[in-house]
Amino acid sequence: MRPMRFQIAKSDIISFFDKHPASVFSYSAIAKILEEQSSFWRLPKNLGVGTFIKQLRTTKLLEHVFIFPHRKIVRYSWEEPQIYNLFLTLAENAYFSHYTAVYLHNLTDQIPRTIYVNYEQTPKRNVKKNALAQSRIDFAFSRPQRETNNITTYGDYKICLLNGQFTGKTGVVEINTDEGKNISVTNIERTLIDITVRPSYSGGVYEILNAYTRAKGRISINKLTAILGQLDFIYPYHQAIGFYLEKAGYKLEQIELLKKFEIKYDFYLTRQIKETAFSKTWRLHYPKELD
């Protein structure tokens, strides 16, 4: 593109992006904008997207590169973006979860530098669950939790891009924070479930107990149990949730709602516990230091 053509349209282009509701764009999003607006801006019909982006970068457009183990993701922002809005564009229909959700809901005093961005798998048809057995539970929780290696760094942040099970975004809401506007995040009830299921993504059992304690008066246990039923886990995580509620000092009638789920097996609060104690109420092994 001859620079003169861009200079003639420059004020209109800048005005368009200044007013655009989005602040972060993918390559394909900019390509669509160029396709839709090029005639109004009187730009050449054969103008390439790459050339257009190059000219935009002489104005307010910034480039952000994320190098994951198996792919590179490039995003463009109009001026400096709110950082959490930028991270949410790394995958379609993504939302924040685990320790990031704990932080966004003010359930911790920590300021985590590891960001958990979750995007869901496609639905699976007629998935048959393996029959649960005590030996299977014991073996699984004697081993480390599997963790994603789909990780990159961006400035001071480590970003974990999680491809979680399909839930239809159950329990996902939009909130506004200092870190971003209209950001998608698991609600408090879903967050408490998720961190119970994945302690290593959540600061560990002490931070999880702290989150349950700080959530008192802010959550609906009826909503939590409804979400738990929809998620339909293989393992009996309701026993761990009930234990956390009890330890955090919830009301008896709230705790009793978790006992409506069957307690059939001995279970574990986390994996590879070195020295355990046992809750007879919840048939749950937990780290002895929590006593």
C-alpha positions in Angstrom: 0.0 0.0 0.0 1.3 3.4 -0.9 1.8 5.4 2.3 -0.3 8.3 0.8 -3.4 6.1 0.6 -3.2 5.2 4.2 -2.4 8.8 5.3 -5.6 10.0 3.5 -7.7 7.5 5.4 -5.7 7.6 8.6 -8.0 9.8 10.6 -11.1 7.7 9.7 -9.3 4.4 10.5 -8.1 5.7 13.9 -11.6 7.0 14.7 -13.1 3.6 13.7 -10.7 1.7 16.1 -11.1 4.3 18.8 -14.9 3.6 18.9 -14.7 -0.1 18.4 -16.2 -2.1 21.3 -13.3 -4.6 21.2 -9.8 -3.6 22.3 -8.0 -6.9 21.3 -8.1 -8.5 17.8 -6.9 -11.6 16.1 -5.4 -11.6 12.6 -8.7 -12.9 11.2 -10.7 -10.2 13.0 -8.6 -7.4 11.5 -8.9 -9.1 8.1 -12.7 -9.0 8.5 -12.6 -5.3 9.4 -10.4 -4.6 6.4 -12.8 -6.5 4.1 -15.9 -4.6 5.5 -14.3 -1.1 5.6 -11.8 -0.9 2.8 -14.2 0.6 0.3 -15.3 3.3 2.7 -11.7 4.1 3.5 -10.9 4.0 -0.3 -8.1 1.5 0.2 -6.8 -0.6 -2.7 -8.9 -3.8 -3.3 -5.8 -5.9 -3.4 -4.4 -4.6 -0.1 -3.1 -7.5 2.0 -3.9 -7.9 5.7 -0.3 -8.1 6.7 0.5 -4.7 5.0 -2.6 -3.2 6.6 -1.5 -4.3 10.0 2.0 -3.0 9.4 0.6 0.5 8.7 -1.7 0.3 11.7 1.3 -0.4 13.9 2.5 3.1 13.0 -0.5 4.4 14.9 -1.9 2.8 18.1 -1.9 -0.9 17.2 0.3 -3.1 19.4 1.4 -6.7 18.8 1.4 -9.4 21.5 3.0 -12.7 20.9 2.4 -15.8 23.0 4.7 -18.8 22.3 3.0 -22.1 23.5 4.8 -25.5 23.2 2.9 -26.4 20.0 1.8 -23.1 18.5 2.3 -19.4 18.4 -0.6 -17.1 19.1 -0.5 -13.4 18.0 -3.0 -10.8 19.2 -3.2 -7.1 18.4 -4.6 -4.5 20.8 -5.6 -0.9 20.1 -3.4 0.9 22.7 -2.4 -0.9 25.9 -5.1 -3.5 26.7 -6.4 -4.5 30.1 -4.3 -7.5 30.7 -7.1 -10.0 31.6 -9.1 -9.0 28.5 -6.0 -9.8 26.4 -5.5 -13.2 28.0 -9.2 -14.2 27.4 -8.7 -13.9 23.6 -6.2 -16.8 23.6 -9.0 -19.3 23.0 -12.5 -19.0 21.7 -15.2 -18.9 24.5 -12.5 -18.9 27.1 -13.0 -18.1 30.8 -10.8 -17.7 33.9 -10.8 -20.6 36.4 -9.1 -22.1 39.4 -6.7 -19.9 41.3 -7.3 -17.0 38.9 -11.0 -17.2 39.7 -10.2 -17.3 43.4 -8.3 -14.1 43.0 -10.9 -12.4 40.9 -13.6 -13.2 43.5 -11.4 -11.8 46.3 -11.1 -15.2 48.0 -7.3 -14.8 48.6 -4.9 -12.1 49.8 -2.3 -13.5 47.3 -1.8 -11.9 43.9 -1.1 -15.0 41.7 1.2 -14.6 38.7 0.0 -17.8 37.2 -3.1 -17.3 35.1 -5.5 -20.1 34.3 -7.5 -19.7 31.1 -10.0 -22.5 30.4 -11.5 -23.4 27.1 -13.8 -26.4 26.9 -13.5 -29.6 24.8 -16.2 -30.4 22.4 -19.1 -32.6 23.7 -18.4 -36.3 23.7 -21.2 -38.6 22.8 -22.2 -41.7 24.8 -19.2 -41.7 27.0 -19.2 -44.7 29.2 -17.7 -44.2 32.7 -15.6 -46.9 34.1 -17.0 -48.5 37.2 -15.5 -46.9 40.3 -13.7 -49.1 42.8 -11.8 -48.4 46.0 -8.6 -49.8 44.6 -8.9 -47.5 41.6 -9.4 -44.5 43.9 -6.4 -45.5 46.1 -4.2 -46.0 43.1 -5.1 -42.7 41.4 -4.6 -40.5 44.5 -1.3 -42.1 45.3 0.1 -40.6 42.1 0.7 -37.0 41.1 -2.0 -34.9 39.5 -1.6 -34.6 35.8 -1.0 -31.0 34.8 -1.0 -29.2 31.5 2.2 -28.3 29.7 0.3 -25.8 27.5 2.1 -23.0 29.2 3.8 -19.8 28.2 5.1 -16.6 29.8 4.0 -13.1 29.2 5.9 -10.4 31.1 5.7 -11.3 34.8 2.8 -13.8 34.1 2.8 -17.5 33.5 -0.3 -18.5 31.5 -1.8 -22.0 31.6 -4.2 -22.7 28.8 -6.5 -25.5 30.0 -8.6 -27.5 27.7 -11.2 -28.6 30.3 -14.1 -31.0 30.0 -17.2 -29.8 28.2 -19.7 -28.2 30.6 -21.6 -25.8 28.4 -19.9 -23.1 30.5 -21.8 -24.1 33.5 -21.4 -21.6 36.3 -19.5 -19.1 34.2 -20.4 -15.4 34.7 -19.1 -12.0 33.5 -17.7 -9.5 35.9 -15.8 -6.2 35.8 -12.6 -5.7 37.8 -9.6 -3.4 37.8 -7.9 -6.0 35.7 -10.5 -6.1 32.9 -14.0 -5.3 31.8 -16.7 -7.9 31.0 -14.3 -10.8 31.7 -15.7 -14.3 31.9 -14.9 -16.3 35.0 -16.4 -19.2 37.0 -18.8 -18.0 39.6 -17.9 -18.6 43.3 -19.8 -21.9 43.6 -18.1 -23.3 40.4 -14.8 -22.0 41.5 -14.9 -23.8 44.9 -15.7 -27.0 43.1 -12.9 -26.6 40.5 -10.3 -25.8 43.1 -11.3 -28.9 45.1 -10.9 -31.0 42.1 -7.5 -29.5 41.1 -5.6 -28.4 44.2 -2.4 -28.0 42.3 -4.1 -25.3 40.1 -5.4 -23.6 43.2 -2.6 -22.9 45.7 -2.9 -26.1 47.6 -5.2 -27.3 50.4 -4.5 -24.4 52.8 -5.4 -21.8 50.2 -8.5 -23.8 49.2 -9.7 -23.9 52.8 -9.0 -20.2 53.1 -11.2 -19.6 50.0 -14.0 -21.6 51.4 -13.8 -19.6 54.6 -13.8 -16.2 52.8 -16.8 -17.4 50.6 -19.0 -17.7 53.7 -22.1 -15.5 53.3 -21.4 -15.0 49.6 -22.5 -18.4 48.2 -25.5 -20.6 47.8 -24.9 -24.2 48.8 -28.0 -25.1 46.8 -26.4 -23.6 43.7 -23.1 -25.3 44.5 -24.7 -28.8 44.8 -26.7 -28.2 41.6 -23.6 -27.3 39.6 -21.8 -30.3 41.2 -24.6 -32.6 40.0 -24.4 -31.1 36.5 -20.6 -31.6 36.3 -21.1 -35.3 37.1 -17.6 -36.2 38.2 -16.5 -39.8 38.3 -14.8 -39.4 41.7 -16.8 -38.4 44.9 -15.6 -34.9 45.2 -18.7 -34.0 47.3 -16.9 -35.7 50.2 -14.0 -33.2 49.9 -16.3 -30.3 49.5 -18.3 -31.3 52.6 -15.1 -31.6 54.5 -14.0 -28.1 53.5 -17.4 -26.7 54.4 -17.2 -28.3 57.8 -13.6 -27.1 58.4 -14.5 -23.6 57.3 -17.4 -23.4 59.8 -20.5 -23.4 57.6 -23.9 -23.9 59.1 -25.0 -27.5 59.8 -28.0 -27.3 57.4 -25.6 -26.2 54.6 -23.2 -29.0 55.2 -26.0 -31.5 55.3 -26.8 -30.7 51.7 -23.6 -32.4 50.6 -24.6 -35.6 52.5 -27.5 -36.1 50.0 -24.8 -37.4 47.7 -23.9 -41.0 48.3 -20.9 -41.7 50.5 -19.8 -45.1 49.3 -16.0 -45.0 49.2 -13.0 -43.7 51.1 -11.7 -40.6 49.4 -8.8 -38.2 49.5 -8.6 -34.4 49.9 -5.6 -34.2 47.6 -3.0 -36.6 46.0 0.1 -38.1 47.5 -0.6 -37.1 51.1 2.5 -37.9 53.2 0.9 -38.0 56.7 -2.8 -38.5 56.7 -5.7 -38.1 59.1 -9.2 -39.5 58.4 -12.6 -38.0 58.7 -15.2 -40.7 59.5 -18.0 -38.3 58.6 -16.8 -37.8 55.1 -14.7 -41.0 54.8 -11.9 -38.8 53.7 -8.1 -38.9 54.0 -6.6 -35.5 54.5 -3.3 -33.9 55.5 -2.8 -34.3 59.2 -1.5 -30.8 59.6 -5.1 -29.5 58.8 -6.2 -30.7 62.2 
